Amino acid sequence: MKVLVLNCGSSSIKYKLFEMTNKEVLAQGGIEKIGLPGSFLKMTLPNGEKKIIEKDVPEHTTGVQFIFDTLTNAEYGAVSNLHEINAVGHRVLHGGTKFSGSVLIDDAVIAAVEECCDLGPLHNPANLKGIYAVQKLLPEVPQVAVFDTAFHQTMPDYAYLYAIPYSYFEKYGIRRYGFHGTSHRYVSKRVCEFLNIPQEGSKIITCHIGNGGSIAAVKDGKCVDTSMGLTPLEGLMMGTRSGDIDGGAITYIMKKEGLTPDEMSTLLNKKSGVLGMFEKSSDMRELEDAVARGEERAILTEKMYFYRITKYIGAYAAAMNGVDVILFTGGVGENQATARAGVCKNLEYLGVKIDPEKNKVRGEEAIISTDDSKVKVCVIPTDEEMMIATDTMNILNSK
């Protein structure tokens, strides 16, 4: 079975084509700058070589067609014709309370995703564009929606509710939903396979740390808490997002600066976090270099960044009455040894001990804790696309 995975953003489409019989990646790439000047498709060829094709892509249907044309290209395509594609799996950001798992897409599912656009205004409309484009270009091919929020639907009410008038939850669905759920689900399952331990009875803290970041407490294979909330803004300090902030500080800044709600949202989501503090970049590699040069602002920014992660790990260890495994994933979590070491140095009270040599790993599955560490600390590279493709295959096989 060949499954195409699409991840549609407001101005981008990432894709990966899998042969699920052996879980081989047949093709992968992405389109950037949709609807903007200079749009292009960047693909990775089977030999690892990168290829860029420039083309005007005014909207998502044209983009999906561009991907289809690329997949069937005589020179560097992966299939002889589109009928070889058995299904398409979509990453969908927000499913609200409507979806606790992946689903076969039909008119009712599309309507429900549309209803969640208020909760995911930046992502859900773009996710829908990808679904509509495939409907138009390959109407006979089944599609599956895999929701970022679904894994976190097992949170208990006392964890997901905000302490605001309950009527706002009843009227508007204002609660904590959590995101990166497909990644947290993949790595929490994969680490049990890697360590040869059962999910049942396990207490795992998954740290998805990248430009966006979130942490989840996973007990018995189910999420019991996570750091992101109604939107991906809550929780950790991120590349450009503030993370946790006093609501009073938000209204204070709005009054002082005369900002509209949309302007305040832009400040908190796109101008804060590492970028807001460091001021030079939101890239953790550039921050790490500046710390090595001894730049005071960089050192302060890095301390703040690590501190938030450490604090959430401590909170989730308390929430689960202990922790067996702490794992790092995402671009920073998988590749930055200084970040993992910085986060774990104040976790000795939990019995966490990091082995400096083992911690030098980049992008590979590994145990980075010492043999006598009471808590296993691991690096587990995430593979959200494989999770989406697997869900898609399983749903079709169950029909």
RONUTOR-422770 format. One record per atom (N, C-alpha, C): x, y, z; residue in one letter. Coordinates in steps of 0.05 Angstrom, whole numbers, padded with zeros to 5 digits, always signed. Layout:
<nodes>
XYZA...
</nodes>
This chain:
<nodes>
+00017-00024+00000M+00000+00000+00000M+00018+00025+00000M+00012+00043-00018K+00026+00069-00019K+00008+00091-00007K+00020+00105+00013V+00005+00126+00027V+00020+00152+00024V+00007+00173+00014L+00018+00199+00012L+00009+00215+00037L+00028+00227+00051V+00023+00243+00074V+00026+00273+00067V+00006+00289+00073L+00007+00318+00067L+00005+00333+00093L+00021+00354+00096N+00020+00372+00119N+00019+00400+00107N-00005+00411+00106C-00010+00437+00093C-00010+00460+00113C+00007+00479+00108G+00008+00504+00124G-00005+00526+00108G-00005+00550+00119S-00017+00573+00105S-00003+00579+00079S+00023+00576+00078S+00038+00582+00053S+00057+00559+00045S+00051+00535+00055S+00070+00513+00050S+00054+00486+00049S+00066+00467+00036I+00056+00439+00036I+00080+00421+00038I+00082+00405+00059K+00103+00384+00062K+00090+00358+00054K+00106+00341+00041Y+00095+00315+00032Y+00115+00293+00036Y+00105+00268+00040K+00121+00244+00041K+00105+00221+00030K+00117+00206+00013L+00103+00182+00001L+00116+00157+00012L+00100+00140+00025F+00109+00115+00037F+00100+00091+00022F+00117+00071+00020E+00108+00044+00014E+00106+00029+00040E+00081+00024+00048M+00076+00015+00075M+00082-00015+00080M+00085-00030+00058T+00092-00059+00061T+00119-00062+00075T+00138-00043+00069N+00164-00045+00082N+00171-00018+00096N+00152+00000+00098K+00155+00027+00110K+00178+00043+00097K+00180+00040+00071E+00201+00054+00056E+00190+00082+00048E+00207+00102+00050V+00201+00129+00041V+00208+00130+00011V+00188+00133-00006L+00193+00134-00035L+00199+00162-00045L+00188+00182-00032A+00192+00210-00041A+00185+00228-00018A+00199+00251-00017Q+00192+00271+00004Q+00202+00299-00005Q+00188+00319+00005G+00195+00346-00002G+00174+00365+00008G+00174+00389-00003G+00155+00409+00005G+00155+00433-00013G+00133+00447-00013I+00130+00472-00028I+00129+00495-00008I+00144+00516-00014E+00145+00539+00003E+00135+00564-00012E+00126+00584+00003K+00118+00610-00008K+00094+00608-00026K+00074+00592-00019I+00050+00590-00035I+00035+00617-00034I+00028+00627-00058G+00014+00653-00059G+00032+00677-00057G+00058+00672-00057L+00078+00693-00055L+00098+00692-00078L+00112+00713-00084P+00132+00712-00105P+00155+00693-00097P+00165+00679-00117G+00188+00662-00112G+00181+00635-00101G+00157+00625-00105S+00150+00599-00094S+00166+00577-00108S+00171+00555-00093F+00187+00533-00103F+00181+00507-00089F+00189+00485-00101L+00187+00458-00090L+00215+00448-00085L+00220+00439-00061K+00246+00427-00054K+00241+00398-00047K+00256+00380-00061M+00252+00351-00056M+00279+00338-00049M+00277+00315-00036T+00300+00299-00030T+00299+00274-00048T+00319+00271-00065L+00320+00248-00083L+00329+00223-00067L+00323+00199-00078P+00330+00174-00064P+00359+00172-00056P+00377+00185-00071N+00406+00185-00064N+00414+00206-00043N+00394+00221-00033G+00399+00241-00014G+00403+00269-00025G+00406+00271-00051E+00410+00297-00064E+00385+00314-00062E+00389+00340-00059K+00367+00359-00058K+00363+00371-00085K+00338+00375-00092K+00331+00388-00118K+00310+00409-00114K+00314+00432-00125I+00294+00454-00123I+00283+00460-00150I+00256+00462-00151I+00242+00470-00176I+00226+00495-00170I+00232+00516-00184E+00217+00541-00180E+00193+00542-00198E+00171+00550-00187K+00146+00552-00203K+00126+00569-00188K+00110+00584-00203D+00089+00600-00190D+00067+00582-00179D+00062+00585-00153V+00042+00568-00139V+00023+00588-00125V+00001+00596-00139P-00016+00617-00128P-00034+00607-00105P-00041+00581-00104E-00058+00571-00083E-00053+00541-00080E-00067+00528-00060H-00060+00501-00052H-00067+00480-00072H-00089+00483-00087T-00096+00463-00107T-00074+00461-00128T-00063+00484-00137T-00041+00484-00155T-00017+00471-00142T-00013+00476-00116G+00009+00464-00102G+00008+00433-00101G-00016+00423-00094V-00020+00394-00094V-00016+00382-00121V-00026+00395-00142Q-00021+00386-00169Q+00008+00386-00176Q+00023+00406-00167F+00052+00407-00171F+00066+00383-00158F+00057+00376-00134I+00068+00353-00121I+00061+00327-00136I+00037+00325-00145F+00029+00301-00161F+00046+00299-00187F+00050+00322-00200D+00066+00322-00225D+00095+00313-00219D+00105+00322-00195T+00132+00315-00187T+00134+00285-00181T+00114+00274-00168L+00114+00246-00161L+00114+00228-00185L+00102+00238-00207T+00099+00221-00231T+00119+00230-00253T+00137+00248-00246N+00157+00257-00266N+00175+00235-00276N+00179+00234-00302A+00194+00211-00314A+00223+00210-00304A+00235+00234-00297E+00263+00234-00289E+00267+00228-00259E+00251+00240-00242Y+00256+00237-00213Y+00231+00230-00197Y+00211+00220-00212G+00186+00213-00198G+00188+00186-00183G+00168+00180-00167A+00169+00156-00150A+00147+00136-00159A+00127+00145-00174V+00106+00127-00184V+00102+00132-00214V+00092+00112-00228S+00087+00116-00256S+00062+00131-00262S+00042+00128-00244N+00017+00143-00246N+00004+00146-00219N-00014+00165-00216L-00026+00172-00190L-00043+00150-00179L-00052+00132-00196H-00069+00110-00187H-00054+00090-00169H-00028+00092-00168E-00012+00076-00150E-00015+00085-00121E-00024+00110-00117I-00028+00121-00090I-00054+00110-00079I-00053+00095-00058N-00077+00082-00047N-00093+00100-00028N-00079+00119-00015A-00093+00136+00005A-00075+00160+00011A-00089+00181+00021V-00075+00205+00029V-00081+00211+00059V-00061+00214+00075G-00064+00221+00103G-00057+00250+00108G-00074+00264+00123H-00069+00293+00127H-00064+00298+00157H-00044+00314+00162R-00041+00325+00189R-00061+00348+00192R-00078+00346+00212V-00098+00368+00218V-00092+00377+00246V-00089+00403+00249L-00081+00414+00275L-00101+00410+00297L-00126+00420+00292H-00145+00421+00315H-00170+00406+00309H-00175+00386+00327G-00200+00371+00325G-00219+00377+00348G-00212+00397+00365G-00229+00403+00387G-00234+00379+00404G-00258+00377+00414T-00266+00353+00430T-00280+00332+00412T-00281+00338+00386K-00296+00321+00368K-00281+00295+00361K-00255+00296+00362F-00239+00273+00352F-00218+00265+00373F-00220+00239+00381S-00200+00228+00399S-00182+00208+00385S-00185+00207+00359G-00168+00189+00342G-00170+00198+00313G-00155+00184+00296S-00155+00190+00268S-00180+00179+00255S-00189+00192+00233V-00214+00184+00221V-00213+00186+00191V-00229+00169+00178L-00233+00170+00149L-00249+00196+00143L-00239+00211+00124I-00252+00237+00118I-00277+00233+00101I-00299+00245+00111D-00323+00247+00095D-00335+00275+00099D-00359+00280+00089D-00370+00307+00091D-00374+00315+00120D-00382+00297+00138A-00386+00303+00166A-00360+00311+00180A-00339+00297+00173V-00312+00303+00185V-00303+00330+00175V-00306+00336+00149I-00299+00362+00139I-00314+00384+00153I-00340+00380+00157A-00356+00400+00171A-00346+00405+00199A-00338+00383+00213A-00328+00385+00240A-00302+00400+00241A-00284+00394+00222V-00258+00408+00220V-00263+00438+00215V-00282+00444+00198E-00289+00472+00192E-00299+00486+00218E-00314+00472+00234E-00324+00484+00259E-00301+00490+00278E-00279+00476+00276C-00256+00480+00293C-00237+00502+00283C-00244+00515+00261C-00227+00535+00250C-00223+00559+00269C-00243+00565+00285D-00240+00586+00305D-00219+00579+00326D-00216+00553+00332L-00196+00545+00351L-00168+00543+00339L-00167+00537+00313G-00141+00536+00299G-00141+00553+00274G-00144+00579+00277P-00148+00597+00254P-00124+00598+00234P-00100+00592+00243L-00077+00593+00226L-00073+00567+00210L-00082+00545+00222H-00075+00519+00211H-00099+00504+00199H-00122+00503+00212N-00144+00487+00202N-00153+00495+00174N-00155+00521+00168P-00163+00528+00140P-00143+00518+00120P-00117+00519+00126A-00097+00509+00108A-00099+00478+00105A-00103+00464+00128N-00106+00435+00127N-00130+00428+00109N-00152+00443+00111L-00175+00438+00094L-00169+00442+00065L-00153+00462+00059K-00146+00467+00031K-00133+00442+00018K-00116+00429+00034G-00103+00405+00024G-00123+00383+00019G-00143+00380+00037I-00164+00360+00034I-00180+00366+00009I-00188+00391+00006Y-00204+00399-00017Y-00189+00394-00043Y-00163+00400-00043A-00147+00397-00067A-00146+00367-00076A-00142+00349-00057V-00141+00321-00064V-00169+00311-00073V-00190+00321-00060Q-00217+00314-00069Q-00222+00321-00098Q-00211+00344-00106K-00215+00354-00133K-00198+00339-00153K-00173+00333-00146L-00154+00322-00165L-00154+00291-00165L-00160+00279-00142L-00161+00250-00139L-00186+00242-00124L-00209+00247-00135P-00234+00243-00119P-00239+00214-00110P-00227+00195-00123E-00233+00167-00116E-00214+00157-00094E-00194+00172-00086V-00174+00163-00067V-00184+00170-00038V-00185+00150-00020P-00193+00156+00007P-00173+00173+00022P-00184+00191+00040Q-00167+00209+00055Q-00172+00204+00085Q-00151+00208+00101V-00153+00205+00130V-00142+00229+00144V-00156+00238+00165A-00148+00261+00181A-00135+00251+00207A-00111+00260+00212V-00096+00253+00237V-00093+00279+00253V-00104+00281+00276F-00106+00306+00291F-00084+00310+00311F-00072+00334+00311D-00051+00341+00331D-00062+00340+00359D-00088+00345+00363T-00099+00346+00389T-00110+00319+00400T-00112+00299+00383A-00126+00275+00390A-00113+00260+00414A-00087+00258+00414F-00073+00242+00434F-00078+00254+00462F-00083+00280+00463H-00086+00293+00489H-00115+00292+00499H-00133+00280+00485Q-00161+00278+00493Q-00165+00260+00517Q-00144+00246+00526T-00147+00229+00550T-00140+00245+00575T-00133+00271+00573M-00129+00287+00597M-00154+00288+00614M-00151+00286+00640P-00175+00289+00657P-00184+00318+00658P-00210+00322+00665D-00221+00349+00664D-00206+00368+00682D-00197+00359+00705Y-00183+00377+00724Y-00156+00387+00712Y-00146+00373+00692A-00121+00381+00679A-00126+00399+00655A-00149+00395+00641Y-00153+00411+00616Y-00170+00436+00620Y-00184+00438+00642L-00201+00462+00646L-00185+00486+00657L-00192+00510+00648Y-00181+00534+00659Y-00199+00544+00682Y-00187+00557+00701A-00203+00567+00724A-00215+00594+00718A-00232+00595+00698I-00247+00618+00690I-00277+00610+00691I-00296+00628+00688P-00324+00620+00689P-00330+00595+00671P-00342+00575+00683Y-00346+00550+00669Y-00363+00554+00644Y-00379+00575+00643S-00396+00580+00620S-00380+00584+00595S-00355+00594+00597Y-00339+00598+00573Y-00330+00571+00561Y-00327+00551+00578F-00322+00525+00567F-00346+00514+00554F-00369+00518+00566E-00394+00508+00554E-00402+00522+00528E-00398+00548+00527K-00406+00564+00503K-00385+00562+00481K-00360+00564+00488Y-00339+00567+00467Y-00318+00545+00467Y-00321+00526+00484G-00301+00504+00485G-00273+00513+00494G-00272+00534+00510I-00246+00544+00519I-00235+00525+00541I-00214+00511+00534R-00201+00492+00551R-00173+00486+00540R-00158+00470+00553R-00132+00463+00543R-00135+00438+00525R-00124+00440+00501Y-00126+00418+00482Y-00099+00404+00478Y-00077+00420+00477G-00051+00408+00472G-00046+00403+00442G-00021+00403+00435F-00013+00399+00407F+00012+00381+00405F+00023+00378+00381H+00045+00359+00377H+00036+00330+00385H+00010+00325+00385G+00001+00300+00395G+00010+00276+00380G+00013+00278+00353T+00022+00256+00337T+00051+00249+00344T+00067+00270+00349S+00095+00265+00357S+00096+00252+00385S+00082+00263+00404H+00082+00252+00431H+00073+00223+00431H+00052+00218+00415R+00042+00190+00413R+00063+00171+00402R+00076+00180+00380Y+00096+00163+00367Y+00120+00157+00386Y+00131+00178+00398V+00156+00174+00413V+00150+00160+00440V+00127+00164+00452S+00121+00151+00477S+00117+00121+00473S+00107+00113+00449K+00104+00085+00442K+00131+00073+00434K+00146+00089+00418R+00172+00079+00407R+00192+00075+00429R+00192+00093+00450V+00212+00089+00471V+00208+00064+00487V+00183+00056+00489C+00177+00030+00503C+00188+00007+00487C+00185+00008+00461E+00196-00013+00444E+00227-00013+00445E+00238+00011+00445F+00267+00014+00446F+00279+00003+00472F+00265+00009+00494L+00275+00000+00521L+00264-00028+00528L+00246-00039+00511N+00234-00065+00516N+00219-00065+00543N+00202-00045+00546I+00185-00043+00570I+00156-00040+00561I+00137-00049+00577P+00109-00046+00569P+00099-00018+00573P+00080-00009+00556Q+00068+00017+00561Q+00052+00017+00587Q+00038-00004+00591E+00022-00007+00616E+00041-00006+00640E+00035+00012+00658G+00051+00014+00682G+00074+00034+00680G+00078+00045+00655S+00100+00064+00651S+00092+00093+00657S+00112+00108+00665K+00108+00137+00670K+00130+00151+00654K+00121+00164+00632I+00140+00176+00613I+00135+00205+00609I+00156+00221+00608I+00154+00250+00602I+00167+00254+00575I+00151+00263+00556T+00160+00267+00528T+00165+00297+00523T+00189+00303+00515C+00196+00331+00511C+00201+00336+00481C+00181+00347+00467H+00183+00354+00439H+00194+00383+00438H+00220+00386+00433I+00233+00412+00435I+00243+00420+00407I+00231+00440+00396G+00241+00451+00370G+00236+00481+00370G+00231+00492+00347N+00223+00520+00346N+00197+00524+00361N+00179+00505+00359G+00156+00502+00376G+00162+00480+00396G+00152+00481+00420G+00159+00460+00439G+00136+00454+00458G+00134+00429+00465S+00114+00421+00485S+00123+00396+00499S+00112+00392+00523I+00119+00369+00540I+00093+00355+00547I+00094+00329+00548A+00070+00313+00556A+00077+00293+00578A+00058+00289+00596A+00060+00268+00616A+00044+00245+00606A+00057+00222+00602V+00044+00199+00590V+00045+00175+00609V+00022+00168+00619K+00020+00146+00639K+00004+00123+00628K+00016+00099+00629D+00003+00075+00617D-00003+00079+00587D+00013+00095+00574G+00009+00099+00545G-00011+00120+00538G-00022+00134+00558K-00042+00154+00553K-00033+00181+00565K-00040+00203+00550C-00032+00229+00559C-00050+00238+00583C-00037+00247+00604V-00052+00257+00627V-00048+00287+00631V-00029+00299+00617D-00025+00328+00617D-00006+00335+00596D-00008+00360+00586T+00011+00371+00566T+00013+00401+00569T+00035+00412+00559S+00041+00440+00566S+00026+00460+00548S+00020+00454+00523M+00005+00472+00506M-00024+00472+00514M-00039+00493+00507G-00066+00496+00517G-00088+00498+00496G-00104+00519+00498L-00124+00525+00478L-00112+00528+00450L-00088+00541+00451T-00072+00545+00427T-00044+00535+00432T-00026+00535+00412P+00001+00526+00417P+00018+00547+00432P+00006+00569+00441L+00021+00590+00454L+00029+00584+00483L+00012+00568+00497E+00017+00563+00525E+00040+00544+00530E+00053+00547+00553G+00073+00527+00561G+00101+00537+00560G+00118+00523+00545L+00146+00529+00544L+00153+00555+00530L+00176+00566+00536M+00187+00587+00520M+00197+00574+00494M+00189+00586+00471M+00195+00574+00445M+00210+00593+00428M+00214+00586+00402G+00230+00602+00384G+00220+00631+00383G+00193+00633+00377T+00181+00660+00375T+00157+00664+00393T+00149+00643+00408R+00126+00644+00425R+00134+00648+00454R+00119+00664+00468S+00126+00671+00496S+00123+00647+00515S+00104+00629+00509G+00097+00609+00529G+00081+00622+00552G+00082+00610+00575D+00066+00619+00598D+00071+00648+00604D+00050+00664+00608I+00053+00692+00615I+00027+00700+00630I+00031+00717+00650D+00008+00728+00665D-00011+00742+00647D-00037+00734+00648G-00057+00748+00632G-00058+00778+00638G-00052+00785+00662G-00052+00813+00669G-00030+00828+00655G-00007+00815+00650A+00014+00828+00634A+00005+00833+00605A-00011+00815+00595I-00021+00818+00567I-00039+00843+00565I-00058+00845+00583T-00076+00869+00582T-00061+00895+00588T-00041+00893+00605Y-00025+00917+00612Y-00010+00927+00587Y+00003+00908+00573I+00018+00916+00549I-00001+00927+00528I-00024+00914+00525M-00044+00924+00505M-00052+00952+00511M-00057+00959+00536K-00065+00986+00543K-00042+01006+00539K-00018+00999+00547K+00005+01017+00545K+00013+01022+00516K+00012+01001+00499E+00020+01003+00472E-00003+01008+00452E-00027+01007+00462G-00050+01011+00445G-00054+00989+00424G-00049+00965+00432L-00050+00942+00413L-00077+00930+00411L-00085+00922+00387T-00109+00907+00383T-00104+00877+00391T-00126+00861+00394P-00121+00833+00400P-00104+00819+00379P-00108+00825+00354D-00092+00812+00333D-00063+00820+00335D-00058+00846+00341E-00030+00855+00344E-00017+00842+00368E-00032+00839+00390M-00021+00826+00414M-00015+00797+00408M-00032+00784+00393S-00028+00756+00385S-00002+00753+00369S+00002+00772+00351T+00027+00772+00335T+00051+00775+00353T+00050+00793+00372L+00072+00798+00390L+00079+00772+00406L+00058+00759+00416L+00063+00736+00433L+00071+00711+00417L+00061+00709+00393N+00066+00685+00377N+00090+00687+00358N+00097+00711+00349K+00117+00714+00328K+00141+00732+00336K+00138+00747+00358K+00160+00765+00365K+00171+00761+00394K+00163+00739+00406S+00171+00734+00434S+00189+00710+00436S+00189+00696+00458G+00206+00673+00461G+00235+00679+00459G+00250+00661+00447V+00279+00665+00443V+00284+00690+00427V+00269+00694+00406L+00272+00718+00389L+00268+00744+00405L+00248+00745+00422G+00242+00768+00437G+00264+00775+00458G+00275+00754+00470M+00296+00759+00490M+00324+00763+00477M+00331+00745+00460F+00358+00746+00447F+00360+00769+00427F+00337+00774+00413E+00334+00796+00394E+00348+00792+00367E+00367+00773+00365K+00382+00769+00340K+00370+00747+00323K+00359+00727+00336S+00349+00704+00321S+00332+00687+00339S+00315+00670+00327S+00300+00650+00342S+00312+00622+00340S+00335+00620+00326D+00348+00595+00320D+00365+00587+00344D+00360+00564+00356M+00375+00555+00379M+00405+00550+00373M+00412+00544+00348R+00440+00541+00340R+00455+00567+00342R+00442+00589+00333E+00454+00615+00335E+00456+00624+00364E+00436+00617+00380L+00437+00624+00408L+00460+00609+00422L+00463+00583+00415E+00484+00567+00427E+00511+00578+00421E+00515+00588+00396D+00541+00600+00388D+00546+00625+00404D+00525+00641+00408A+00528+00666+00422A+00534+00661+00452A+00523+00640+00463V+00529+00632+00491V+00558+00625+00493V+00568+00610+00473A+00596+00602+00473A+00615+00626+00471A+00605+00647+00459R+00622+00672+00457R+00619+00689+00482R+00602+00680+00501G+00599+00694+00526G+00580+00718+00525G+00562+00720+00506E+00543+00742+00504E+00523+00740+00527E+00521+00761+00543E+00504+00760+00567E+00475+00756+00561E+00464+00769+00541R+00436+00766+00535R+00430+00737+00525R+00449+00726+00510A+00446+00698+00501A+00446+00679+00525A+00464+00684+00544I+00465+00666+00567I+00439+00668+00583I+00429+00691+00587L+00403+00695+00601L+00380+00681+00586L+00379+00684+00560T+00358+00672+00543T+00359+00642+00546T+00383+00630+00544E+00386+00601+00546E+00378+00591+00573E+00385+00606+00594K+00377+00597+00621K+00347+00597+00624K+00333+00617+00613M+00304+00618+00614M+00292+00594+00599M+00303+00589+00575Y+00293+00568+00558Y+00295+00540+00572Y+00319+00534+00583F+00323+00509+00597F+00306+00507+00622F+00303+00529+00637Y+00289+00529+00662Y+00260+00521+00659Y+00247+00532+00638R+00219+00525+00634R+00215+00495+00629R+00233+00483+00614I+00231+00455+00608I+00235+00439+00633I+00256+00446+00649T+00261+00432+00674T+00237+00434+00693T+00225+00457+00694K+00203+00462+00712K+00179+00444+00704K+00173+00442+00678Y+00151+00425+00670Y+00156+00396+00675Y+00181+00387+00671I+00188+00359+00677I+00183+00354+00706I+00191+00372+00724G+00186+00368+00753G+00156+00367+00759G+00141+00385+00746A+00112+00385+00751A+00099+00359+00742A+00108+00348+00719Y+00095+00324+00709Y+00104+00299+00724Y+00128+00300+00735A+00136+00278+00753A+00118+00277+00777A+00111+00301+00787A+00093+00303+00810A+00065+00294+00802A+00056+00302+00778A+00029+00295+00769A+00025+00265+00766A+00047+00251+00759M+00045+00222+00755M+00055+00206+00779M+00063+00221+00801N+00074+00208+00824N+00099+00192+00817N+00116+00204+00801G+00141+00192+00793G+00145+00192+00763G+00168+00184+00754V+00174+00182+00725V+00195+00160+00721V+00191+00144+00700D+00209+00123+00693D+00228+00131+00671D+00217+00147+00651V+00232+00154+00628V+00227+00183+00621V+00248+00197+00615I+00247+00224+00603I+00259+00222+00575I+00244+00231+00555L+00256+00230+00528L+00255+00257+00515L+00275+00261+00497F+00277+00285+00482F+00273+00279+00452F+00257+00296+00439T+00253+00293+00410T+00249+00321+00399T+00245+00323+00372G+00243+00349+00359G+00271+00359+00351G+00272+00380+00335G+00298+00389+00324G+00319+00395+00345G+00311+00409+00367V+00330+00415+00388V+00334+00391+00406V+00313+00378+00413G+00315+00355+00431G+00332+00332+00420G+00330+00328+00394E+00345+00306+00381E+00374+00313+00376E+00380+00339+00373N+00407+00346+00362N+00424+00363+00381N+00413+00375+00401Q+00429+00394+00417Q+00436+00383+00445Q+00460+00373+00447A+00469+00361+00472A+00469+00381+00495A+00476+00406+00490T+00477+00426+00511T+00449+00431+00523T+00429+00430+00506A+00401+00434+00515A+00393+00411+00534A+00399+00386+00526R+00391+00363+00542R+00406+00364+00569R+00432+00370+00568A+00447+00372+00593A+00437+00394+00611A+00431+00417+00598G+00422+00440+00614G+00396+00436+00627G+00378+00421+00613V+00352+00415+00625V+00354+00396+00648V+00372+00376+00645C+00373+00354+00665C+00391+00360+00689C+00406+00381+00688K+00426+00385+00710K+00412+00389+00737K+00388+00400+00737N+00373+00404+00762N+00352+00383+00768N+00355+00360+00755L+00337+00338+00760L+00349+00315+00776L+00372+00322+00790E+00385+00301+00805E+00368+00291+00828E+00350+00308+00838Y+00332+00299+00860Y+00314+00277+00851Y+00309+00274+00825L+00293+00252+00815L+00311+00227+00810L+00337+00230+00813G+00355+00208+00808G+00365+00208+00779G+00362+00231+00765V+00371+00233+00737V+00401+00238+00736V+00416+00221+00722K+00444+00225+00717K+00450+00223+00687K+00461+00243+00675I+00468+00243+00647I+00497+00235+00643I+00501+00218+00623D+00529+00210+00615D+00538+00229+00593D+00558+00246+00599P+00566+00266+00579P+00574+00254+00552P+00587+00231+00552E+00595+00219+00527E+00571+00208+00511E+00553+00195+00525K+00528+00185+00511K+00511+00208+00501K+00513+00231+00514N+00496+00254+00507N+00505+00268+00482N+00528+00260+00471K+00538+00272+00446K+00523+00264+00421K+00504+00246+00425V+00489+00235+00402V+00472+00257+00388V+00469+00254+00362R+00453+00273+00346R+00434+00257+00328R+00408+00261+00332G+00388+00250+00313G+00386+00219+00312G+00395+00206+00333E+00394+00177+00334E+00381+00168+00360E+00368+00145+00360E+00357+00133+00384E+00380+00126+00403E+00378+00134+00428A+00400+00129+00447A+00390+00133+00475A+00403+00119+00493I+00401+00124+00522I+00424+00142+00530I+00418+00165+00541I+00439+00184+00547I+00444+00186+00578I+00430+00171+00593S+00434+00171+00622S+00454+00150+00630S+00465+00152+00654T+00485+00132+00663T+00470+00106+00671T+00486+00085+00674D+00474+00059+00680D+00460+00059+00707D+00470+00076+00726D+00458+00076+00752D+00437+00099+00756D+00430+00112+00734S+00409+00133+00736S+00382+00120+00743S+00368+00131+00762K+00342+00120+00770K+00321+00124+00748K+00325+00144+00732V+00307+00150+00710V+00322+00147+00683V+00311+00132+00665K+00323+00130+00638K+00318+00156+00623K+00339+00167+00612V+00337+00191+00595V+00345+00183+00567V+00327+00188+00547C+00332+00178+00520C+00328+00200+00500C+00340+00195+00477V+00335+00211+00453V+00320+00193+00433V+00297+00202+00425I+00280+00186+00406I+00272+00205+00383I+00284+00203+00359P+00275+00220+00337P+00246+00215+00330P+00231+00236+00326T+00203+00233+00320T+00198+00227+00291T+00176+00216+00285D+00169+00210+00257D+00138+00213+00255D+00129+00237+00255E+00100+00243+00253E+00088+00233+00227E+00104+00235+00205E+00094+00227+00179E+00089+00196+00179E+00107+00181+00191M+00103+00152+00192M+00078+00145+00209M+00074+00161+00231M+00051+00156+00248M+00025+00161+00232M+00025+00183+00216I+00002+00190+00200I-00003+00168+00178I+00018+00159+00166A+00016+00139+00145A+00006+00113+00157A+00016+00106+00181T+00007+00081+00194T-00023+00082+00202T-00031+00105+00213D-00059+00109+00220D-00076+00106+00195D-00067+00118+00173T-00082+00117+00148T-00085+00089+00138T-00064+00074+00138M-00065+00046+00130M-00083+00029+00148M-00080+00033+00174N-00097+00017+00192N-00127+00022+00189N-00133+00048+00185I-00162+00055+00182I-00173+00042+00156I-00157+00043+00134L-00167+00031+00109L-00169+00001+00112L-00150-00011+00125N-00150-00040+00128N-00173-00050+00146N-00183-00032+00163S-00204-00040+00181S-00232-00038+00168S-00233-00025+00144K-00258-00022+00130K-00267-00047+00116K
</nodes>
